[in-house]
Amino acid sequence: MTMEQLVLAGAPELPEGWFYRVREDRFGWPEVEIREHRRRFGSRQHTYALVRLDDYENVHDAVVAACVTAREKLHVDFELREKFRALGSYIGDHDGRRG
């Protein structure tokens, strides 16, 4: 199945250079990863979601739902990362006695 077919089936589109990978995790459970191509070689995993086969009538719907979940997790992760960046301006002492 191609990225275009997943998107047509309801999976969220990803930015250019990003893709879904469906694979088994280290315990044998199916999962969907969202990955980004690296400049030189390989790719980097940003997030993942388990494919919940028992919650859906067919594998196709389960994979699409996992793509949606992984995309939602990615959005939350990026929001949290931005909050941590903003926190950087508050790092340090805030002692009024020392000016």
MMTF fields as JSON, N, C-alpha, C and O atoms, coordinates in Angstrom:
{
  "mmtfVersion": "1.0.0",
  "mmtfProducer": "UNKNOWN",
  "numBonds": 395,
  "numAtoms": 396,
  "numGroups": 99,
  "numChains": 1,
  "numModels": 1,
  "chainsPerModel": [1],
  "groupsPerChain": [99],
  "chainIdList": ["A"],
  "bondAtomList": [4, 2, 8, 6, 12, 10, 16, 14, 20, 18, 24, 22, 28, 26, 32, 30, 36, 34, 40, 38, 44, 42, 48, 46, 52, 50, 56, 54, 60, 58, 64, 62, 68, 66, 72, 70, 76, 74, 80, 78, 84, 82, 88, 86, 92, 90, 96, 94, 100, 98, 104, 102, 108, 106, 112, 110, 116, 114, 120, 118, 124, 122, 128, 126, 132, 130, 136, 134, 140, 138, 144, 142, 148, 146, 152, 150, 156, 154, 160, 158, 164, 162, 168, 166, 172, 170, 176, 174, 180, 178, 184, 182, 188, 186, 192, 190, 196, 194, 200, 198, 204, 202, 208, 206, 212, 210, 216, 214, 220, 218, 224, 222, 228, 226, 232, 230, 236, 234, 240, 238, 244, 242, 248, 246, 252, 250, 256, 254, 260, 258, 264, 262, 268, 266, 272, 270, 276, 274, 280, 278, 284, 282, 288, 286, 292, 290, 296, 294, 300, 298, 304, 302, 308, 306, 312, 310, 316, 314, 320, 318, 324, 322, 328, 326, 332, 330, 336, 334, 340, 338, 344, 342, 348, 346, 352, 350, 356, 354, 360, 358, 364, 362, 368, 366, 372, 370, 376, 374, 380, 378, 384, 382, 388, 386, 392, 390],
  "bondOrderList": [1, 1, 1, 1, 1, 1, 1, 1, 1, 1, 1, 1, 1, 1, 1, 1, 1, 1, 1, 1, 1, 1, 1, 1, 1, 1, 1, 1, 1, 1, 1, 1, 1, 1, 1, 1, 1, 1, 1, 1, 1, 1, 1, 1, 1, 1, 1, 1, 1, 1, 1, 1, 1, 1, 1, 1, 1, 1, 1, 1, 1, 1, 1, 1, 1, 1, 1, 1, 1, 1, 1, 1, 1, 1, 1, 1, 1, 1, 1, 1, 1, 1, 1, 1, 1, 1, 1, 1, 1, 1, 1, 1, 1, 1, 1, 1, 1, 1],
  "groupList": [{"groupName": "MET", "atomNameList": ["N", "CA", "C", "O"], "elementList": ["N", "C", "C", "O"], "formalChargeList": [0, 0, 0, 0], "bondAtomList": [1, 0, 2, 1, 3, 2], "bondOrderList": [1, 1, 2], "singleLetterCode": "M", "chemCompType": "L-PEPTIDE LINKING"}, {"groupName": "THR", "atomNameList": ["N", "CA", "C", "O"], "elementList": ["N", "C", "C", "O"], "formalChargeList": [0, 0, 0, 0], "bondAtomList": [1, 0, 2, 1, 3, 2], "bondOrderList": [1, 1, 2], "singleLetterCode": "T", "chemCompType": "L-PEPTIDE LINKING"}, {"groupName": "GLU", "atomNameList": ["N", "CA", "C", "O"], "elementList": ["N", "C", "C", "O"], "formalChargeList": [0, 0, 0, 0], "bondAtomList": [1, 0, 2, 1, 3, 2], "bondOrderList": [1, 1, 2], "singleLetterCode": "E", "chemCompType": "L-PEPTIDE LINKING"}, {"groupName": "GLN", "atomNameList": ["N", "CA", "C", "O"], "elementList": ["N", "C", "C", "O"], "formalChargeList": [0, 0, 0, 0], "bondAtomList": [1, 0, 2, 1, 3, 2], "bondOrderList": [1, 1, 2], "singleLetterCode": "Q", "chemCompType": "L-PEPTIDE LINKING"}, {"groupName": "LEU", "atomNameList": ["N", "CA", "C", "O"], "elementList": ["N", "C", "C", "O"], "formalChargeList": [0, 0, 0, 0], "bondAtomList": [1, 0, 2, 1, 3, 2], "bondOrderList": [1, 1, 2], "singleLetterCode": "L", "chemCompType": "L-PEPTIDE LINKING"}, {"groupName": "VAL", "atomNameList": ["N", "CA", "C", "O"], "elementList": ["N", "C", "C", "O"], "formalChargeList": [0, 0, 0, 0], "bondAtomList": [1, 0, 2, 1, 3, 2], "bondOrderList": [1, 1, 2], "singleLetterCode": "V", "chemCompType": "L-PEPTIDE LINKING"}, {"groupName": "ALA", "atomNameList": ["N", "CA", "C", "O"], "elementList": ["N", "C", "C", "O"], "formalChargeList": [0, 0, 0, 0], "bondAtomList": [1, 0, 2, 1, 3, 2], "bondOrderList": [1, 1, 2], "singleLetterCode": "A", "chemCompType": "L-PEPTIDE LINKING"}, {"groupName": "GLY", "atomNameList": ["N", "CA", "C", "O"], "elementList": ["N", "C", "C", "O"], "formalChargeList": [0, 0, 0, 0], "bondAtomList": [1, 0, 2, 1, 3, 2], "bondOrderList": [1, 1, 2], "singleLetterCode": "G", "chemCompType": "PEPTIDE LINKING"}, {"groupName": "PRO", "atomNameList": ["N", "CA", "C", "O"], "elementList": ["N", "C", "C", "O"], "formalChargeList": [0, 0, 0, 0], "bondAtomList": [1, 0, 2, 1, 3, 2], "bondOrderList": [1, 1, 2], "singleLetterCode": "P", "chemCompType": "L-PEPTIDE LINKING"}, {"groupName": "TRP", "atomNameList": ["N", "CA", "C", "O"], "elementList": ["N", "C", "C", "O"], "formalChargeList": [0, 0, 0, 0], "bondAtomList": [1, 0, 2, 1, 3, 2], "bondOrderList": [1, 1, 2], "singleLetterCode": "W", "chemCompType": "L-PEPTIDE LINKING"}, {"groupName": "PHE", "atomNameList": ["N", "CA", "C", "O"], "elementList": ["N", "C", "C", "O"], "formalChargeList": [0, 0, 0, 0], "bondAtomList": [1, 0, 2, 1, 3, 2], "bondOrderList": [1, 1, 2], "singleLetterCode": "F", "chemCompType": "L-PEPTIDE LINKING"}, {"groupName": "TYR", "atomNameList": ["N", "CA", "C", "O"], "elementList": ["N", "C", "C", "O"], "formalChargeList": [0, 0, 0, 0], "bondAtomList": [1, 0, 2, 1, 3, 2], "bondOrderList": [1, 1, 2], "singleLetterCode": "Y", "chemCompType": "L-PEPTIDE LINKING"}, {"groupName": "ARG", "atomNameList": ["N", "CA", "C", "O"], "elementList": ["N", "C", "C", "O"], "formalChargeList": [0, 0, 0, 0], "bondAtomList": [1, 0, 2, 1, 3, 2], "bondOrderList": [1, 1, 2], "singleLetterCode": "R", "chemCompType": "L-PEPTIDE LINKING"}, {"groupName": "ASP", "atomNameList": ["N", "CA", "C", "O"], "elementList": ["N", "C", "C", "O"], "formalChargeList": [0, 0, 0, 0], "bondAtomList": [1, 0, 2, 1, 3, 2], "bondOrderList": [1, 1, 2], "singleLetterCode": "D", "chemCompType": "L-PEPTIDE LINKING"}, {"groupName": "ILE", "atomNameList": ["N", "CA", "C", "O"], "elementList": ["N", "C", "C", "O"], "formalChargeList": [0, 0, 0, 0], "bondAtomList": [1, 0, 2, 1, 3, 2], "bondOrderList": [1, 1, 2], "singleLetterCode": "I", "chemCompType": "L-PEPTIDE LINKING"}, {"groupName": "HIS", "atomNameList": ["N", "CA", "C", "O"], "elementList": ["N", "C", "C", "O"], "formalChargeList": [0, 0, 0, 0], "bondAtomList": [1, 0, 2, 1, 3, 2], "bondOrderList": [1, 1, 2], "singleLetterCode": "H", "chemCompType": "L-PEPTIDE LINKING"}, {"groupName": "SER", "atomNameList": ["N", "CA", "C", "O"], "elementList": ["N", "C", "C", "O"], "formalChargeList": [0, 0, 0, 0], "bondAtomList": [1, 0, 2, 1, 3, 2], "bondOrderList": [1, 1, 2], "singleLetterCode": "S", "chemCompType": "L-PEPTIDE LINKING"}, {"groupName": "ASN", "atomNameList": ["N", "CA", "C", "O"], "elementList": ["N", "C", "C", "O"], "formalChargeList": [0, 0, 0, 0], "bondAtomList": [1, 0, 2, 1, 3, 2], "bondOrderList": [1, 1, 2], "singleLetterCode": "N", "chemCompType": "L-PEPTIDE LINKING"}, {"groupName": "CYS", "atomNameList": ["N", "CA", "C", "O"], "elementList": ["N", "C", "C", "O"], "formalChargeList": [0, 0, 0, 0], "bondAtomList": [1, 0, 2, 1, 3, 2], "bondOrderList": [1, 1, 2], "singleLetterCode": "C", "chemCompType": "L-PEPTIDE LINKING"}, {"groupName": "LYS", "atomNameList": ["N", "CA", "C", "O"], "elementList": ["N", "C", "C", "O"], "formalChargeList": [0, 0, 0, 0], "bondAtomList": [1, 0, 2, 1, 3, 2], "bondOrderList": [1, 1, 2], "singleLetterCode": "K", "chemCompType": "L-PEPTIDE LINKING"}],
  "groupTypeList": [0, 1, 0, 2, 3, 4, 5, 4, 6, 7, 6, 8, 2, 4, 8, 2, 7, 9, 10, 11, 12, 5, 12, 2, 13, 12, 10, 7, 9, 8, 2, 5, 2, 14, 12, 2, 15, 12, 12, 12, 10, 7, 16, 12, 3, 15, 1, 11, 6, 4, 5, 12, 4, 13, 13, 11, 2, 17, 5, 15, 13, 6, 5, 5, 6, 6, 18, 5, 1, 6, 12, 2, 19, 4, 15, 5, 13, 10, 2, 4, 12, 2, 19, 10, 12, 6, 4, 7, 16, 11, 14, 7, 13, 15, 13, 7, 12, 12, 7],
  "groupIdList": [1, 2, 3, 4, 5, 6, 7, 8, 9, 10, 11, 12, 13, 14, 15, 16, 17, 18, 19, 20, 21, 22, 23, 24, 25, 26, 27, 28, 29, 30, 31, 32, 33, 34, 35, 36, 37, 38, 39, 40, 41, 42, 43, 44, 45, 46, 47, 48, 49, 50, 51, 52, 53, 54, 55, 56, 57, 58, 59, 60, 61, 62, 63, 64, 65, 66, 67, 68, 69, 70, 71, 72, 73, 74, 75, 76, 77, 78, 79, 80, 81, 82, 83, 84, 85, 86, 87, 88, 89, 90, 91, 92, 93, 94, 95, 96, 97, 98, 99],
  "secStructList": [7, 7, 2, 2, 2, 2, 2, 2, 6, 6, 7, 7, 7, 7, 7, 6, 6, 3, 3, 3, 3, 3, 3, 3, 7, 6, 6, 1, 7, 3, 3, 3, 3, 3, 3, 3, 3, 7, 1, 1, 1, 1, 3, 3, 3, 3, 3, 3, 3, 3, 7, 7, 4, 4, 4, 1, 1, 1, 2, 2, 2, 2, 2, 2, 2, 2, 2, 2, 2, 2, 2, 2, 2, 2, 2, 2, 2, 2, 2, 2, 2, 2, 2, 2, 2, 2, 2, 4, 4, 4, 7, 1, 7, 7, 7, 4, 4, 4, 7],
  "xCoordList": [0.849, 0.0, 0.901, 1.894, 0.555, 1.349, 0.837, -0.24, 1.629, 1.225, -0.075, -0.961, -0.188, -1.388, -2.626, -3.693, -2.48, -3.606, -3.997, -5.183, -3.007, -3.314, -4.057, -5.029, -3.607, -4.25, -5.671, -6.59, -5.855, -7.208, -8.129, -9.337, -7.555, -8.334, -8.639, -9.428, -8.005, -8.304, -7.123, -7.285, -5.935, -4.744, -4.368, -4.514, -3.89, -3.49, -2.284, -1.4, -2.261, -1.088, 0.067, -0.128, 1.26, 2.475, 3.267, 3.11, 4.126, 4.948, 5.871, 6.116, 6.367, 7.316, 8.514, 9.065, 8.92, 10.066, 9.714, 10.594, 8.456, 7.998, 7.163, 6.572, 7.118, 6.359, 5.93, 6.459, 4.961, 4.511, 5.288, 5.592, 5.6, 6.179, 5.353, 5.172, 4.857, 4.118, 5.074, 5.648, 5.23, 6.162, 5.761, 4.834, 6.457, 6.261, 7.224, 8.374, 6.764, 7.683, 8.525, 8.402, 9.361, 10.279, 9.577, 10.181, 8.297, 7.531, 6.605, 5.864, 6.65, 5.853, 4.509, 3.75, 4.189, 2.922, 3.05, 4.087, 2.016, 2.094, 1.974, 1.211, 2.749, 2.698, 2.917, 3.474, 2.462, 2.704, 3.671, 3.439, 4.748, 5.708, 5.559, 5.228, 5.805, 5.969, 7.451, 8.067, 8.015, 9.457, 9.76, 8.927, 10.972, 11.449, 12.736, 13.635, 12.819, 14.049, 15.18, 14.998, 16.335, 17.525, 18.199, 17.954, 19.037, 19.683, 20.65, 20.654, 21.457, 22.481, 21.963, 22.04, 21.435, 20.932, 20.018, 20.101, 19.148, 18.256, 17.111, 16.817, 16.479, 15.356, 15.32, 15.974, 14.554, 14.443, 12.989, 12.088, 12.762, 11.415, 11.066, 11.856, 9.869, 9.403, 8.378, 8.384, 7.514, 6.507, 5.955, 6.304, 5.094, 4.485, 3.125, 2.8, 2.355, 1.092, 0.884, 1.168, 0.39, 0.099, -1.109, -2.04, -1.086, -2.232, -3.136, -2.765, -4.31, -5.238, -6.155, -7.286, -5.667, -6.409, -7.734, -8.697, -7.789, -9.008, -10.114, -11.261, -9.81, -10.813, -11.502, -12.439, -11.066, -11.586, -11.938, -11.387, -12.858, -13.323, -12.281, -12.241, -11.427, -10.416, -9.093, -9.04, -8.05, -6.694, -6.552, -5.896, -7.157, -7.067, -7.523, -6.815, -8.686, -9.203, -8.317, -8.135, -7.769, -6.898, -5.61, -5.137, -5.044, -3.815, -4.093, -3.306, -5.182, -5.53, -5.758, -5.307, -6.442, -6.672, -5.354, -5.196, -4.416, -3.109, -2.344, -1.617, -2.504, -1.89, -2.448, -1.697, -3.751, -4.4, -3.877, -3.547, -3.804, -3.316, -1.866, -1.514, -1.029, 0.38, 0.513, 1.352, -0.298, -0.246, -0.686, -0.109, -1.693, -2.131, -1.034, -0.799, -0.36, 0.743, 1.881, 2.505, 2.145, 3.2, 2.89, 3.775, 1.633, 1.213, 1.412, 1.923, 1.018, 1.188, 2.675, 3.073, 3.489, 4.931, 5.549, 6.392, 5.137, 5.68, 5.249, 6.044, 3.997, 3.538, 4.358, 4.76, 4.602, 5.378, 6.818, 7.391, 7.392, 8.752, 8.824, 9.793, 7.813, 7.789, 7.679, 8.283, 6.92, 6.805, 8.143, 8.51, 8.876, 10.197, 11.158, 11.986, 11.054, 11.897, 11.568, 12.471, 10.29, 9.872, 10.332, 10.644, 10.374, 10.816, 12.259, 12.643, 13.055, 14.456, 14.671, 15.667, 13.759, 13.928, 13.683, 13.991, 13.145, 12.887, 13.952, 13.932, 14.867, 15.893, 16.815, 17.281, 17.073, 17.979, 17.345, 16.216, 18.101, 17.635, 16.704, 16.927, 15.678, 14.731, 14.645, 13.565, 15.79, 15.913, 15.864, 16.769, 14.812, 14.645, 15.693, 15.922, 16.336, 17.342, 18.664, 19.505, 18.839, 20.142, 20.027, 20.926, 18.962, 18.801, 18.532, 18.377],
  "yCoordList": [-1.167, 0.0, 1.239, 1.289, 2.219, 3.433, 4.484, 4.345, 5.534, 6.655, 7.268, 7.616, 7.399, 7.982, 7.146, 7.692, 5.832, 4.955, 5.076, 5.069, 5.188, 5.381, 6.687, 6.731, 7.749, 9.055, 9.013, 9.551, 8.386, 8.253, 7.461, 7.694, 6.535, 5.708, 6.436, 5.951, 7.618, 8.38, 8.708, 9.397, 8.234, 8.57, 10.029, 10.499, 10.746, 12.139, 12.247, 11.39, 13.311, 13.556, 13.975, 14.561, 13.667, 14.039, 15.029, 15.082, 15.819, 16.762, 16.038, 14.838, 16.783, 16.25, 15.644, 16.263, 14.449, 13.796, 12.94, 12.301, 12.919, 12.114, 10.962, 11.072, 9.852, 8.698, 7.813, 7.906, 6.954, 5.946, 4.658, 4.306, 3.972, 2.633, 1.719, 2.001, 0.634, -0.367, -1.534, -2.079, -1.904, -2.98, -3.584, -3.11, -4.617, -5.213, -4.557, -4.291, -4.291, -3.766, -4.91, -6.044, -4.634, -5.669, -6.807, -7.85, -6.616, -7.682, -8.411, -9.31, -8.022, -8.685, -8.045, -8.56, -6.91, -6.225, -5.32, -4.685, -5.254, -4.36, -2.902, -2.569, -2.035, -0.611, 0.202, -0.277, 1.448, 2.415, 3.446, 4.025, 3.675, 4.712, 5.887, 5.704, 7.078, 8.233, 8.537, 8.755, 8.546, 8.694, 9.845, 10.245, 10.361, 11.434, 10.965, 10.453, 11.147, 10.805, 11.701, 12.904, 11.109, 11.893, 12.372, 11.842, 13.363, 13.949, 12.984, 12.857, 12.314, 11.45, 10.04, 9.54, 9.401, 8.038, 7.699, 8.297, 6.737, 6.257, 7.208, 8.125, 6.969, 7.788, 7.834, 7.041, 8.765, 8.967, 8.783, 9.368, 7.975, 7.785, 8.968, 9.359, 9.533, 10.624, 10.14, 10.59, 9.244, 8.711, 7.414, 7.01, 6.775, 5.529, 5.354, 6.049, 4.427, 4.02, 2.539, 2.062, 1.827, 0.411, 0.238, 1.042, -0.805, -1.15, -2.046, -3.171, -1.552, -2.267, -3.162, -2.789, -4.324, -5.241, -5.679, -5.935, -5.767, -6.248, -5.201, -5.541, -3.947, -2.879, -2.637, -1.841, -3.299, -3.024, -4.32, -5.381, -4.211, -5.393, -5.918, -7.113, -5.007, -5.459, -4.746, -3.724, -5.295, -4.782, -3.391, -2.524, -3.178, -1.888, -0.744, 0.252, -0.883, 0.159, 0.33, 1.445, -0.767, -0.702, 0.061, 0.836, -0.154, 0.548, 2.033, 2.866, 2.379, 3.785, 4.472, 5.6, 3.817, 4.391, 4.601, 5.601, 3.687, 3.852, 5.024, 5.728, 5.233, 6.397, 7.689, 8.627, 7.74, 8.917, 9.142, 10.269, 8.08, 8.192, 8.666, 9.527, 8.113, 8.511, 9.978, 10.686, 10.443, 11.858, 12.764, 13.833, 12.352, 13.13, 13.189, 14.245, 12.066, 12.031, 12.943, 13.618, 12.963, 13.812, 15.28, 16.05, 15.667, 17.044, 17.418, 18.498, 16.546, 16.793, 16.882, 17.743, 16.006, 16.032, 17.355, 17.911, 17.863, 19.13, 20.29, 21.192, 20.278, 21.324, 21.318, 22.374, 20.134, 20.024, 20.501, 21.168, 20.159, 20.606, 22.133, 22.726, 22.769, 24.229, 24.841, 25.879, 24.21, 24.7, 24.601, 25.505, 23.523, 23.389, 24.448, 24.972, 24.764, 25.829, 27.167, 27.934, 27.445, 28.693, 28.729, 29.797, 27.585, 27.506, 27.97, 28.441, 27.843, 28.234, 29.664, 29.954, 30.568, 31.96, 32.161, 33.23, 31.177, 31.272, 30.567, 30.662, 29.871, 29.141, 30.122, 31.094, 29.873, 30.717, 31.184, 30.822, 31.999, 32.537, 33.721, 34.533, 33.814, 34.934, 35.545, 35.665, 35.921, 36.453, 37.973, 38.603, 38.572, 40.022, 40.761, 41.943, 40.119, 40.781, 40.994, 41.78, 40.306, 40.415, 41.125, 41.037, 41.797, 42.633, 41.891, 42.488],
  "zCoordList": [0.0, 0.0, 0.0, 0.725, -0.802, -0.898, 0.082, 0.661, 0.255, 1.104, 0.575, 1.356, -0.725, -1.325, -1.004, -0.727, -1.043, -0.721, 0.747, 1.077, 1.63, 3.051, 3.273, 4.027, 2.621, 2.775, 2.227, 2.845, 1.084, 0.523, 1.455, 1.488, 2.203, 3.126, 4.436, 5.247, 4.647, 5.85, 6.733, 7.74, 6.386, 7.175, 6.906, 5.778, 7.915, 7.699, 6.775, 6.783, 5.982, 5.151, 6.041, 7.106, 5.592, 6.312, 5.464, 4.244, 6.126, 5.356, 4.379, 4.503, 3.418, 2.44, 3.163, 4.073, 2.769, 3.378, 4.591, 5.169, 4.98, 6.107, 5.558, 4.484, 6.305, 5.819, 6.98, 8.088, 6.699, 7.654, 7.414, 6.275, 8.486, 8.385, 9.285, 10.47, 8.721, 9.49, 9.717, 8.774, 10.984, 11.321, 12.659, 13.316, 13.044, 14.366, 15.335, 14.984, 16.557, 17.565, 18.118, 17.656, 19.079, 19.573, 20.296, 20.548, 20.635, 21.284, 20.305, 20.702, 19.027, 18.005, 17.716, 16.895, 18.382, 18.134, 16.91, 16.723, 16.08, 14.919, 15.353, 16.259, 14.684, 14.99, 13.725, 12.737, 13.786, 12.72, 13.267, 14.329, 12.549, 12.915, 11.951, 10.78, 12.452, 11.576, 11.569, 12.613, 10.362, 10.202, 9.25, 8.435, 9.379, 8.507, 7.85, 8.517, 6.514, 5.802, 6.298, 6.479, 6.512, 6.869, 5.59, 4.506, 5.731, 4.552, 3.879, 2.654, 4.665, 4.063, 3.803, 2.681, 4.849, 4.675, 5.832, 6.905, 5.604, 6.654, 6.958, 6.191, 8.088, 8.517, 10.038, 10.715, 10.556, 12.0, 12.421, 11.82, 13.447, 13.969, 14.876, 15.735, 14.672, 15.519, 16.541, 17.687, 16.141, 17.063, 16.487, 15.378, 17.254, 16.797, 17.476, 18.439, 16.962, 17.573, 17.285, 16.186, 18.276, 18.08, 17.169, 17.198, 16.37, 15.516, 16.35, 16.683, 16.683, 17.566, 16.736, 16.427, 16.386, 15.519, 16.13, 15.407, 17.461, 18.112, 18.137, 18.426, 17.846, 17.887, 16.546, 16.48, 15.483, 14.139, 13.426, 13.718, 12.495, 11.768, 10.787, 10.492, 10.278, 9.32, 9.572, 10.255, 9.017, 9.224, 8.619, 9.196, 7.475, 6.79, 7.703, 7.849, 8.306, 9.204, 10.433, 10.92, 10.932, 12.108, 11.802, 12.633, 10.623, 10.242, 10.044, 10.493, 9.391, 9.184, 10.53, 10.728, 11.444, 12.776, 13.514, 14.215, 13.37, 14.001, 13.383, 14.084, 12.09, 11.436, 12.021, 12.289, 12.219, 12.807, 14.227, 14.597, 15.013, 16.392, 16.425, 17.232, 15.56, 15.514, 15.129, 15.685, 14.191, 13.779, 14.929, 15.128, 15.68, 16.838, 17.895, 18.483, 18.141, 19.099, 18.642, 19.461, 17.359, 16.822, 17.081, 17.454, 16.882, 17.124, 18.592, 18.89, 19.5, 20.934, 21.285, 22.069, 20.717, 20.971, 20.524, 21.227, 19.359, 18.871, 19.76, 20.025, 20.224, 21.133, 22.424, 22.913, 22.97, 24.194, 23.977, 24.838, 22.831, 22.518, 22.452, 22.925, 21.873, 21.81, 23.209, 23.48, 24.086, 25.459, 26.171, 26.922, 25.95, 26.562, 26.021, 26.766, 24.732, 24.176, 24.833, 25.167, 25.016, 25.663, 27.117, 27.644, 27.754, 29.141, 29.295, 30.365, 28.251, 28.304, 28.754, 29.416, 28.411, 28.82, 30.31, 30.836, 30.998, 32.433, 33.273, 34.5, 32.634, 33.358, 34.085, 33.49, 35.342, 36.106, 37.402, 37.732, 38.13, 39.41, 39.185, 38.287, 39.992, 39.945, 41.34, 41.917, 41.86, 43.201, 43.15, 42.602, 43.719, 43.702, 44.485, 44.228, 45.426, 46.266, 45.525, 45.962, 44.427, 43.74, 42.391, 41.555, 42.198, 41.02, 39.802, 38.737]
}
